[in-house]
Amino acid sequence: IVTCLANSKVPHMPQARVPSRNAASLDLALIGNCSIGALVDRGGSIVWCCMPRFDSPPVFDALLQSANGLPREGAMTVDLEGLVRTEQHYVAGTAIVRTELWDERGQGVEVIDFAPRFLNRDRVFRPAQIVRRIRPIAGHPRIRVGVNPHGDWGATPPVVTRGSHHVRYELPQITLRLNTSVPLSYLLGQTWFSLEGPVSLLLGSDETLVGGIEDTAREFEEQTALYWRHWTRRLAVPLEWQEAVIRAAITLKLCQYEETGAIVAAMTTSIPEAPGSGRNWDYRFCWLRDAFFVVRALNSLAEVGTMERYLSWLYNVVRAAGPGPLAHVQPLYGIGLEFDLPESIVGHASGYRGNQPVRVGNQAQEHFQHDVYGSIVLGAAQAFHDHRLLRRGDAHDFAALEVMGEQAWRLHREPDAGIWELRTRARTHTSSVLMCWAACDRLARIARVLAISDRQALWQGRADHIRSSILQEAWSEQRQCFVESFGGRDLDASVLLMGEVNFLAPQDPRFVATVRTLERELGDGPFMRRYAAPDDFGRPQTAFNVCSFWRVDALARIGQRDEARAIFEALLARRNHVGLLSEDMEAAAGGELWGNFPQTYSMVGIVHGAVRLSEPWDRVV
């Protein structure tokens, strides 16, 4: 066990290079407070932030204007004169990012970035606000500070008004107020000056700051650090890979819009799945599928508060769907329960490293994806079994979920767009039928807990019927594998979810054969692609990170624990410098992260893999 623990330690990875403003990358750290999120690059620039909600137009959008390098416009910057190296890391157990900038004479500054989050008057204080604190740590460094928000996706510069200790930035959708102890002439002129002591910047809604700038910034930092440390220490983490799990858990929590309970798939839009692919999507919405996996991952760490808040949002979706066969549920909704998310293109945005288009909204709202009914029931099922919850599931909730089960039963054989949201092709996708089975199976279990024997029998009978259909029609003797769709022959990594939802016993020879076939056909070293067949955009060019983690889980289930651990370690090694993952990965050695960031699916994989593979605590205590 000592060797295992030594191998699992995640090293601190400082950067010994000067980050260039001529190149954008996903070497980014996420700050947030469950109201807003922002991305900080290695050089301490905030290059992405939407306010006042995750899905609002960005106020900082340099990341998506980076065809010719990262611009100063659309970013919040700190420059050190004579910069030669940077270091960046999270303050342990928190969502606070610390960036150090060093010049050639050994002079340095520290930049601390966070969004305030702490308990105040018996409720969580989480304003739409970024706090930046800058202090000298060696010598007499000279710096330049810039705050350059954008409106209308870079089309509209702000109307700037100067106050005594604040600056107002009037944008089309929002007016921001910056309270700062940086001399305003230096700030507005972006003038180099010697940093003699700490300065702070608090950027948020256009409201008067009650306390002093430095005192408020310091108190907010202290209280925010305390909040996150208390939250972290309540996690039931596995023995191994604790740093990776804690960082993943905090990241997943930051992706919940706590006002409503919705969970976004990622903080960004239009980071392409691969360069030049055109697979640029807006992920700043709540997919019921993705949210279920987030809730499940945090539940496995004994963090059920996220699930409780999410269920409040989810039951609004369920009850708004209406009764009977017309109870259609979209695959995704806006974080404020918006149904209509029309997809459009921002033609004037140059895109991430010049990769256009930049999309706003997501046409997948129009899809029929039948796995959604299973995601709903699975996401709510624990509430009927968990005695810790403030409000457990009751008969009224069960009745609402039964409407979803009826849809799963009615539609389980109907063609749909599938888990990968194909835009021009419909099939009876195995993964969709599988989740319809899960809806019926879990409803039977809930009915048993509620002692409703007739409903238990009904749902169990339906689950058995769907299970039989999958075993007969999704299995390919020729491929020796469960395939992508009924009667098809294409391979798809999503069938590995048979293990995660306990559809088959781990040692079932059909599941074992499926794992090995998918490894052979879709695997690329430790990575795995979603599928190999061409789709609307051709053949996928990158590995899909969550599929690689599904492979890890499947290998562990079939008894290949050592192999699973080796692949899991290889995946962890490809996280960025602060432990985050995007959606996709170039499989080649040293390959880059691609796709929207940070991707909840990928961070879920870290949690599930560690929980599945870790040695037990009783080995050391």
Solvent accessible surface area in square Angstrom, and as a share of the most:
residue,aa,sasa,rsa
1,I,52,0.27
2,V,118,0.68
3,T,93,0.54
4,C,35,0.21
5,L,55,0.27
6,A,70,0.54
7,N,99,0.51
8,S,7,0.05
9,K,147,0.62
10,V,21,0.12
11,P,86,0.54
12,H,106,0.47
13,M,72,0.32
14,P,69,0.44
15,Q,7,0.03
16,A,96,0.75
17,R,107,0.39
18,V,68,0.39
19,P,27,0.17
20,S,57,0.37
21,R,64,0.23
22,N,126,0.64
23,A,65,0.50
24,A,3,0.02
25,S,38,0.24
26,L,7,0.04
27,D,34,0.18
28,L,2,0.01
29,A,0,0.00
30,L,1,0.00
31,I,1,0.00
32,G,1,0.01
33,N,0,0.00
34,C,0,0.00
35,S,11,0.07
36,I,1,0.00
37,G,5,0.05
38,A,1,0.01
39,L,1,0.00
40,V,0,0.00
41,D,17,0.09
42,R,38,0.14
43,G,12,0.12
44,G,0,0.00
45,S,3,0.02
46,I,0,0.00
47,V,0,0.00
48,W,4,0.01
49,C,0,0.00
50,C,4,0.02
51,M,1,0.00
52,P,65,0.41
53,R,58,0.21
54,F,3,0.01
55,D,27,0.14
56,S,13,0.08
57,P,40,0.25
58,P,1,0.01
59,V,2,0.01
60,F,0,0.00
61,D,0,0.00
62,A,0,0.00
63,L,1,0.00
64,L,2,0.01
65,Q,33,0.14
66,S,3,0.02
67,A,47,0.36
68,N,149,0.77
69,G,8,0.08
70,L,14,0.07
71,P,41,0.26
72,R,60,0.22
73,E,91,0.41
74,G,0,0.00
75,A,0,0.00
76,M,1,0.00
77,T,0,0.00
78,V,4,0.02
79,D,25,0.13
80,L,8,0.04
81,E,72,0.32
82,G,33,0.32
83,L,46,0.23
84,V,62,0.36
85,R,88,0.32
86,T,0,0.00
87,E,43,0.19
88,Q,1,0.00
89,H,53,0.23
90,Y,21,0.08
91,V,19,0.11
92,A,83,0.64
93,G,15,0.14
94,T,0,0.00
95,A,2,0.01
96,I,2,0.01
97,V,0,0.00
98,R,64,0.23
99,T,0,0.00
100,E,33,0.15
101,L,1,0.01
102,W,40,0.14
103,D,8,0.04
104,E,116,0.52
105,R,175,0.64
106,G,42,0.41
107,Q,20,0.09
108,G,0,0.00
109,V,0,0.00
110,E,8,0.04
111,V,0,0.00
112,I,10,0.05
113,D,0,0.00
114,F,1,0.00
115,A,2,0.02
116,P,0,0.00
117,R,4,0.01
118,F,15,0.06
119,L,118,0.59
120,N,66,0.34
121,R,215,0.78
122,D,150,0.78
123,R,180,0.66
124,V,44,0.25
125,F,63,0.26
126,R,66,0.24
127,P,36,0.22
128,A,24,0.19
129,Q,24,0.11
130,I,0,0.00
131,V,0,0.00
132,R,1,0.00
133,R,39,0.14
134,I,0,0.00
135,R,106,0.39
136,P,31,0.19
137,I,53,0.27
138,A,33,0.25
139,G,49,0.47
140,H,140,0.62
141,P,0,0.00
142,R,89,0.33
143,I,0,0.00
144,R,61,0.22
145,V,1,0.01
146,G,0,0.00
147,V,9,0.05
148,N,16,0.08
149,P,1,0.00
150,H,23,0.10
151,G,2,0.02
152,D,47,0.24
153,W,23,0.08
154,G,26,0.25
155,A,59,0.45
156,T,42,0.24
157,P,98,0.62
158,P,27,0.17
159,V,93,0.54
160,V,71,0.41
161,T,64,0.37
162,R,135,0.49
163,G,21,0.20
164,S,92,0.60
165,H,121,0.54
166,H,38,0.17
167,V,0,0.00
168,R,64,0.23
169,Y,6,0.02
170,E,83,0.37
171,L,11,0.05
172,P,73,0.46
173,Q,92,0.41
174,I,30,0.15
175,T,34,0.20
176,L,0,0.00
177,R,36,0.13
178,L,0,0.00
179,N,17,0.09
180,T,2,0.01
181,S,42,0.27
182,V,2,0.01
183,P,62,0.39
184,L,11,0.06
185,S,64,0.42
186,Y,83,0.31
187,L,4,0.02
188,L,74,0.37
189,G,53,0.51
190,Q,50,0.22
191,T,60,0.35
192,W,75,0.26
193,F,18,0.07
194,S,51,0.33
195,L,4,0.02
196,E,157,0.71
197,G,24,0.23
198,P,76,0.48
199,V,15,0.08
200,S,0,0.00
201,L,0,0.00
202,L,1,0.00
203,L,0,0.00
204,G,2,0.02
205,S,53,0.34
206,D,50,0.26
207,E,118,0.53
208,T,107,0.62
209,L,38,0.19
210,V,153,0.88
211,G,41,0.40
212,G,43,0.41
213,I,28,0.14
214,E,44,0.20
215,D,82,0.42
216,T,14,0.08
217,A,0,0.00
218,R,102,0.37
219,E,90,0.40
220,F,26,0.11
221,E,24,0.11
222,E,101,0.45
223,Q,65,0.29
224,T,1,0.00
225,A,11,0.08
226,L,91,0.45
227,Y,31,0.12
228,W,0,0.00
229,R,113,0.41
230,H,83,0.37
231,W,9,0.03
232,T,15,0.09
233,R,184,0.67
234,R,154,0.56
235,L,16,0.08
236,A,59,0.46
237,V,24,0.14
238,P,15,0.09
239,L,11,0.05
240,E,1,0.00
241,W,5,0.02
242,Q,59,0.26
243,E,98,0.44
244,A,1,0.01
245,V,0,0.00
246,I,34,0.17
247,R,22,0.08
248,A,0,0.00
249,A,0,0.00
250,I,1,0.00
251,T,4,0.02
252,L,0,0.00
253,K,10,0.04
254,L,3,0.02
255,C,1,0.00
256,Q,0,0.00
257,Y,10,0.04
258,E,20,0.09
259,E,102,0.46
260,T,30,0.18
261,G,0,0.00
262,A,0,0.00
263,I,2,0.01
264,V,1,0.00
265,A,1,0.01
266,A,0,0.00
267,M,6,0.03
268,T,1,0.00
269,T,0,0.00
270,S,0,0.00
271,I,2,0.01
272,P,0,0.00
273,E,8,0.03
274,A,1,0.01
275,P,59,0.37
276,G,70,0.68
277,S,16,0.10
278,G,19,0.19
279,R,13,0.05
280,N,0,0.00
281,W,31,0.11
282,D,0,0.00
283,Y,27,0.10
284,R,2,0.01
285,F,9,0.04
286,C,0,0.00
287,W,8,0.03
288,L,0,0.00
289,R,15,0.05
290,D,10,0.05
291,A,0,0.00
292,F,11,0.05
293,F,4,0.02
294,V,0,0.00
295,V,3,0.02
296,R,67,0.24
297,A,0,0.00
298,L,0,0.00
299,N,20,0.10
300,S,49,0.32
301,L,0,0.00
302,A,41,0.32
303,E,21,0.09
304,V,22,0.13
305,G,31,0.30
306,T,0,0.00
307,M,1,0.00
308,E,51,0.23
309,R,85,0.31
310,Y,0,0.00
311,L,15,0.07
312,S,52,0.34
313,W,2,0.01
314,L,0,0.00
315,Y,13,0.05
316,N,75,0.38
317,V,2,0.01
318,V,5,0.03
319,R,125,0.46
320,A,60,0.46
321,A,18,0.14
322,G,27,0.26
323,P,114,0.71
324,G,37,0.36
325,P,88,0.55
326,L,159,0.79
327,A,0,0.00
328,H,67,0.30
329,V,1,0.01
330,Q,22,0.10
331,P,3,0.02
332,L,0,0.00
333,Y,3,0.01
334,G,0,0.00
335,I,0,0.00
336,G,28,0.27
337,L,52,0.26
338,E,64,0.29
339,F,94,0.39
340,D,102,0.53
341,L,15,0.07
342,P,89,0.56
343,E,52,0.23
344,S,62,0.40
345,I,102,0.52
346,V,18,0.10
347,G,62,0.60
348,H,108,0.48
349,A,0,0.00
350,S,32,0.21
351,G,0,0.00
352,Y,1,0.00
353,R,85,0.31
354,G,35,0.34
355,N,19,0.10
356,Q,97,0.43
357,P,28,0.18
358,V,0,0.00
359,R,28,0.10
360,V,40,0.23
361,G,5,0.04
362,N,3,0.02
363,Q,51,0.23
364,A,1,0.01
365,Q,22,0.10
366,E,105,0.47
367,H,15,0.07
368,F,116,0.49
369,Q,2,0.01
370,H,10,0.04
371,D,2,0.01
372,V,4,0.02
373,Y,2,0.01
374,G,0,0.00
375,S,1,0.01
376,I,0,0.00
377,V,0,0.00
378,L,19,0.10
379,G,1,0.01
380,A,0,0.00
381,A,12,0.09
382,Q,56,0.25
383,A,3,0.02
384,F,2,0.01
385,H,77,0.34
386,D,15,0.08
387,H,144,0.64
388,R,136,0.49
389,L,14,0.07
390,L,171,0.85
391,R,137,0.50
392,R,84,0.31
393,G,13,0.12
394,D,54,0.28
395,A,62,0.48
396,H,141,0.63
397,D,3,0.01
398,F,5,0.02
399,A,55,0.43
400,A,13,0.10
401,L,0,0.00
402,E,25,0.11
403,V,38,0.22
404,M,0,0.00
405,G,0,0.00
406,E,66,0.30
407,Q,4,0.02
408,A,0,0.00
409,W,73,0.25
410,R,122,0.44
411,L,21,0.10
412,H,13,0.06
413,R,108,0.39
414,E,87,0.39
415,P,71,0.45
416,D,4,0.02
417,A,11,0.08
418,G,1,0.01
419,I,11,0.06
420,W,31,0.11
421,E,35,0.16
422,L,16,0.08
423,R,72,0.26
424,T,111,0.65
425,R,74,0.27
426,A,66,0.51
427,R,73,0.27
428,T,23,0.13
429,H,10,0.04
430,T,0,0.00
431,S,4,0.03
432,S,4,0.02
433,V,1,0.01
434,L,1,0.00
435,M,5,0.02
436,C,0,0.00
437,W,11,0.04
438,A,0,0.00
439,A,0,0.00
440,C,0,0.00
441,D,11,0.06
442,R,25,0.09
443,L,0,0.00
444,A,1,0.01
445,R,87,0.32
446,I,1,0.00
447,A,0,0.00
448,R,131,0.48
449,V,65,0.37
450,L,51,0.25
451,A,88,0.68
452,I,51,0.26
453,S,86,0.55
454,D,98,0.51
455,R,69,0.25
456,Q,55,0.24
457,A,68,0.53
458,L,59,0.29
459,W,0,0.00
460,Q,71,0.31
461,G,42,0.40
462,R,39,0.14
463,A,0,0.00
464,D,76,0.40
465,H,98,0.44
466,I,0,0.00
467,R,78,0.28
468,S,48,0.31
469,S,11,0.07
470,I,0,0.00
471,L,30,0.15
472,Q,134,0.60
473,E,61,0.27
474,A,0,0.00
475,W,42,0.15
476,S,15,0.09
477,E,126,0.56
478,Q,139,0.62
479,R,49,0.18
480,Q,82,0.37
481,C,0,0.00
482,F,0,0.00
483,V,1,0.01
484,E,12,0.06
485,S,6,0.04
486,F,30,0.13
487,G,76,0.73
488,G,30,0.29
489,R,123,0.45
490,D,41,0.21
491,L,11,0.05
492,D,5,0.03
493,A,0,0.00
494,S,2,0.01
495,V,1,0.00
496,L,5,0.02
497,L,3,0.01
498,M,0,0.00
499,G,3,0.03
500,E,10,0.04
501,V,3,0.02
502,N,84,0.43
503,F,6,0.02
504,L,11,0.05
505,A,66,0.51
506,P,55,0.35
507,Q,113,0.50
508,D,21,0.11
509,P,104,0.65
510,R,79,0.29
511,F,1,0.00
512,V,44,0.25
513,A,27,0.21
514,T,0,0.00
515,V,1,0.01
516,R,83,0.30
517,T,6,0.03
518,L,0,0.00
519,E,21,0.10
520,R,160,0.58
521,E,73,0.33
522,L,1,0.00
523,G,20,0.19
524,D,72,0.37
525,G,55,0.53
526,P,34,0.21
527,F,4,0.02
528,M,1,0.00
529,R,67,0.24
530,R,19,0.07
531,Y,16,0.06
532,A,35,0.27
533,A,27,0.21
534,P,66,0.42
535,D,22,0.12
536,D,54,0.28
537,F,80,0.33
538,G,31,0.30
539,R,149,0.54
540,P,15,0.10
541,Q,116,0.52
542,T,13,0.08
543,A,2,0.02
544,F,7,0.03
545,N,2,0.01
546,V,4,0.02
547,C,0,0.00
548,S,0,0.00
549,F,7,0.03
550,W,7,0.02
551,R,21,0.08
552,V,0,0.00
553,D,9,0.05
554,A,1,0.01
555,L,0,0.00
556,A,17,0.13
557,R,33,0.12
558,I,11,0.06
559,G,53,0.51
560,Q,71,0.32
561,R,90,0.33
562,D,116,0.60
563,E,60,0.27
564,A,0,0.00
565,R,33,0.12
566,A,65,0.50
567,I,15,0.08
568,F,0,0.00
569,E,53,0.24
570,A,35,0.27
571,L,3,0.02
572,L,8,0.04
573,A,81,0.63
574,R,46,0.17
575,R,22,0.08
576,N,9,0.05
577,H,13,0.06
578,V,16,0.09
579,G,5,0.05
580,L,0,0.00
581,L,2,0.01
582,S,0,0.00
583,E,4,0.02
584,D,2,0.01
585,M,2,0.01
586,E,53,0.24
587,A,28,0.21
588,A,72,0.56
589,A,106,0.82
590,G,73,0.70
591,G,14,0.14
592,E,62,0.28
593,L,18,0.09
594,W,6,0.02
595,G,0,0.00
596,N,2,0.01
597,F,0,0.00
598,P,0,0.00
599,Q,3,0.01
600,T,1,0.01
601,Y,10,0.04
602,S,1,0.00
603,M,0,0.00
604,V,3,0.02
605,G,3,0.03
606,I,0,0.00
607,V,0,0.00
608,H,26,0.12
609,G,3,0.03
610,A,0,0.00
611,V,63,0.36
612,R,93,0.34
613,L,0,0.00
614,S,16,0.10
615,E,29,0.13
616,P,70,0.44
617,W,109,0.38
618,D,108,0.56
619,R,125,0.46
620,V,66,0.38
621,V,133,0.76
